[in-house]
Amino acid sequence: RCKTAVNSSSVPGDPLASTCRHASLFTSVSAFNNAGFALFKNNLIDYSSDPIVIITISILIIFGGIGHFVVIDFINCKKLSKLSLHSKLVLTTTSILIIIGAITFFLLEQFNTMQNMGLVEKIGNSFFQSVTTRTAGFNSIDIASINKSTALMLMLLMFIGGAPLSASGGIKITTFAVAFIFVLNYIRKENNVSVFNKEISDKHIKLSIVTINISFLFISIITFILSIINPNISLIKLLFEVVSAFGTVGLSMNLTTEYHGITKIIIIFVMLCGKVGLLTLLRTFIPPKSPKNYRYTKGQIYL
């Protein structure tokens, strides 16, 4: 059951002041499903000073973003050490990304979009934006007014996304974690890639590397196309919109009304690709090659 995330007190000018309970239920479902739809004109900016709303919605987003497998595993497991490798990796990576994202957002925006807030309010909104940026798409501050450095940081979080088997998009946090661990172990010259005393298979390592590379290439191509169609919009804003669409996040720098018809169609296409998965689409439309009964001799190249 979804608990009401927005308390019954209304905000002046709120279009749904007379139906707060319905708005609360809608917002709660939207948060848990990582949809990010808000019934308020300014999204959740009017609730930026309400800790009950900010914290409750953050919790709903986190539970919706880690996936039902992790939630069930966490409930059924009596000891944290007995959690599956998948659950450990999801929970650890999620926690690290939330903490790093919140600290970075606080440092970059404390004198910009959050300059009129108190310290506690700044911390709460930094935490909220770190949580919601990776998947849900709510905002308690004006996204169009953030610094360029903040936009780049948010793009990284949106690109990573949430966990597999969840309502989130992006390349998925396990994909990012496996690729990061692989790179770290390669630098250390370790032969085997392992985490939490478990070895990661070569199949999953290759899949994570391929997913990241294809996704990065796809976003680059789409951004290049949109920059030609929309020459009056800055490149970083277009990139932000594309990454947000790919991660099925929904955050925007207020450019939706400026889109041409073809731009909207491209953004919709990016959303579908981000939700279904690029590899899934490619494997669906590109037939696999028949297996070969022979192998070529290995050649040497310089990297």
HUBEL-V754465 format. One record per helix or strand of 3 or more residues. SS is the DSSP state (helix for helix, strand for strand). FROM is the first residue (numbers start at 1). TO is the last residue. If there is no record, write none. Layout:
BEGIN
ss={SS & SS}
from={FROM & FROM}
to={TO & TO}
END
This chain:
BEGIN
ss={helix & helix & helix & helix & helix & helix & helix & helix & helix & helix & helix & helix & helix & helix & helix}
from={17 & 45 & 51 & 68 & 80 & 85 & 119 & 143 & 148 & 173 & 202 & 235 & 256 & 261 & 278}
to={32 & 47 & 66 & 76 & 82 & 109 & 133 & 145 & 160 & 187 & 229 & 246 & 258 & 276 & 285}
END
